[in-house]
Amino acid sequence: MKAQTPKSSSDVQQRIADMKQKWGTPASADTVKNPFAHNSAVTDSGKIIYQHICSVCHGSGGKGDGVAAAGLDVRPADHTSAF
């Protein structure tokens, strides 16, 4: 089944609700905050790891257009989209 790009924010919200129901996500998950959101050492490290490991397939901009993407049976995810 091919993933579809949501057309609007209401589509995104519906997909999130569907996934929460499918996975049995507790309501408390809605209030969880990223503990590393403002930690530049962690985000800088993550950027380096992404460039070395992930960008080959996902591309340096995260659009799924890396140099190895064309040789894959399944297109790499576009990390710039909601899904």
N, C-alpha and C positions, 0 to 999 in steps of 0.2 A: 504494500500500500504506500503510495507516494504522499509525502507530507505536503500540505497546502499552506500557502502563505495567508495569514489572516488579512482580511480586507479593511477592518476597522477596529477601533479599540473595544467595541462591544464583542466582536469576534474573538479578540484576544481574551477578554474576560470570560467568555463562554468556554473557551478551550481550557483556561485555567480551572474553572469550576468542574469541567468534565474530568480533567486529570486528577484533581483533588478527590473526587468521588471514586474514580477508578482505583487510585492508590490508597484510599483510606487515610488521607492526610488529616491530622487533627486540627481543629480550629486554632489551637495555640500556635501553629506554624505561621499564621498570618502576622503575628507580632514579632517574630524572630528578626533580629537585626544582625547585619554582617559585622562581626567584631573586628574585621580588618579593613573596613571601608576607608578609613582615614590614616592608614598605616603605610606611608610611602615606601618603606623598606620592603614590605610584603608585596605591594603592587608592582614595584620595580623588579623584584625577583620574578614575579609571575610573568611580566612582560618578556623577560629574558628567556624563561623556560618556553613560553609560547613561541617566540621567534625561532628557537632551536628545534623544538619538537613538533609543534602544531602547524606552523605557517607553511610547511612543505605541502600540506593538503588544503588547509583552510585559507591560505594566503595571508600576507602580512597585514591586510586590512580586515581579515576575518570573513570575507564574502564567499568562501568555498572555492576560490579560484587559484589555489596554489599550484606550483609547477607539477606536482604529482597528481593533481585532481583528475586530469583527463584519463589517466590510466586506471582509475578505480571503477569498479562495477556500480558502486553507490556513490552519488555525489556527496562530498563533504558538506556538513551543515554550514549555513550562513549564520555566523555568530553576531551579525549586525541586525538580524531580525528578531522579533519577539519569540519565534519558535524556529 
